[in-house]
Amino acid sequence: MAGHRIFGTPFASIYPHYVAKVERKGRRREDVDTVVCWLTGYDAAGLERALTSEVDLETFFAQAPAMTPHAAEITGLVCGVRVEEVEDPLMQKIRWMDKLVDEVARGKRMSSVLRGSAPDALAATGDVAPPASAS
């Protein structure tokens, strides 16, 4: 049985929309990269490979190195749907990613978006660019 059609959508076709959304609100592409890498465990090179190889969302999440253990803390509404109540595991991961990008676009502090994880620790690994400084 086939899943929802969004599952077959290339991540590379969705990613520019995420970037455009946050840039319209004064944030940066690096902020999108930070939250996507935090959620999925991809490093910068892995994220770039996923973008250039145009893997679909199902493959993008199936190949994710390590979903964050804080994912269950991502709650709230995306398109009128509570992300914590989404039953399909893949759809829930997609909704988590949407929710994180929404929070970045709304100007939420990166430490809150990352559910208390230290963004500086991510940046120190060289895996993702540091978020815009709030100070």
C-alpha positions as CSV (number, residue, x, y, z in Angstrom):
1,M,0.0,0.0,0.0
2,A,1.4,3.4,-1.0
3,G,1.9,6.1,1.6
4,H,0.9,9.7,1.4
5,R,2.2,11.4,-1.7
6,I,4.4,13.8,0.3
7,F,6.5,10.8,1.2
8,G,7.8,10.6,-2.4
9,T,8.5,14.3,-2.6
10,P,12.2,15.1,-2.9
11,F,13.6,16.8,0.1
12,A,15.5,19.1,-2.3
13,S,12.2,20.4,-3.5
14,I,11.0,21.3,0.0
15,Y,14.2,22.6,1.4
16,P,14.2,25.9,-0.7
17,H,10.7,26.7,0.7
18,Y,12.0,26.3,4.2
19,V,14.9,28.6,3.5
20,A,12.7,31.2,1.8
21,K,10.3,31.2,4.7
22,V,13.0,31.9,7.3
23,E,14.8,34.4,5.1
24,R,11.6,36.4,4.7
25,K,11.5,36.7,8.5
26,G,15.2,37.8,8.8
27,R,16.7,34.5,9.6
28,R,19.3,32.5,7.7
29,R,19.7,29.3,5.7
30,E,22.2,28.2,8.4
31,D,19.3,28.3,10.9
32,V,17.3,25.8,8.8
33,D,20.4,23.6,8.5
34,T,20.9,23.7,12.2
35,V,17.4,22.5,13.0
36,V,17.3,19.9,10.3
37,C,20.7,18.5,11.4
38,W,19.6,18.6,15.0
39,L,16.4,16.7,14.2
40,T,17.9,14.1,11.9
41,G,21.6,13.7,12.9
42,Y,22.8,14.6,9.5
43,D,26.1,16.6,9.4
44,A,26.6,19.4,6.8
45,A,28.1,17.0,4.2
46,G,25.2,14.5,4.7
47,L,22.6,17.2,4.3
48,E,24.3,18.5,1.2
49,R,24.4,14.9,-0.2
50,A,20.7,14.5,0.5
51,L,20.0,17.8,-1.4
52,T,22.1,17.0,-4.4
53,S,21.0,13.4,-4.7
54,E,17.3,14.5,-4.5
55,V,16.3,11.7,-2.1
56,D,12.6,11.7,-1.3
57,L,11.4,12.4,2.2
58,E,10.9,8.8,3.0
59,T,14.5,8.0,2.1
60,F,15.8,11.2,3.8
61,F,14.3,10.1,7.1
62,A,15.1,6.4,6.6
63,Q,18.8,7.3,6.1
64,A,18.9,9.9,8.9
65,P,21.9,9.0,11.1
66,A,20.1,9.6,14.4
67,M,16.9,11.3,15.2
68,T,17.2,13.5,18.2
69,P,16.1,12.0,21.5
70,H,14.3,15.3,22.1
71,A,11.9,14.9,19.2
72,A,9.0,13.9,21.5
73,E,9.3,17.4,23.0
74,I,8.3,19.0,19.7
75,T,4.7,19.8,20.2
76,G,2.1,22.2,18.8
77,L,0.2,22.8,15.6
78,V,1.3,22.6,12.0
79,C,-1.5,23.3,9.5
80,G,-4.1,22.7,12.2
81,V,-2.7,19.3,13.2
82,R,-1.1,18.6,16.5
83,V,2.4,17.1,15.7
84,E,2.4,15.0,18.8
85,E,-0.9,13.3,17.7
86,V,0.2,12.3,14.2
87,E,0.0,8.5,14.1
88,D,2.1,7.7,11.0
89,P,5.8,7.8,12.2
90,L,7.1,9.2,8.9
91,M,4.4,11.9,8.7
92,Q,5.2,12.8,12.3
93,K,8.9,13.3,11.4
94,I,7.9,15.6,8.5
95,R,5.6,17.6,10.8
96,W,8.3,17.9,13.4
97,M,10.6,19.3,10.7
98,D,7.9,21.7,9.6
99,K,7.3,22.8,13.2
100,L,11.0,23.5,13.8
101,V,11.2,25.6,10.7
102,D,8.0,27.5,11.7
103,E,9.6,28.3,15.1
104,V,12.8,29.5,13.5
105,A,10.7,31.7,11.1
106,R,8.7,33.1,14.0
107,G,12.0,34.3,15.6
108,K,12.0,31.8,18.5
109,R,15.4,31.6,20.3
110,M,17.4,28.7,18.9
111,S,17.9,27.2,22.3
112,S,14.1,26.9,22.6
113,V,13.8,25.5,19.1
114,L,16.4,22.9,19.9
115,R,14.5,22.0,23.1
116,G,17.3,23.2,25.4
117,S,20.2,21.6,23.4
118,A,23.2,23.8,23.1
119,P,23.5,25.1,19.5
120,D,27.1,26.1,20.3
121,A,27.8,22.4,20.8
122,L,26.5,21.7,17.3
123,A,28.5,24.5,15.8
124,A,31.7,23.4,17.7
125,T,31.5,20.0,15.9
126,G,31.8,21.8,12.5
127,D,28.7,20.0,11.4
128,V,26.4,23.1,11.1
129,A,26.9,26.8,11.1
130,P,26.1,28.5,14.4
131,P,22.7,30.2,14.7
132,A,22.4,34.0,14.5
133,S,23.5,35.5,17.8
134,A,20.7,36.9,20.0
135,S,23.1,38.9,22.0
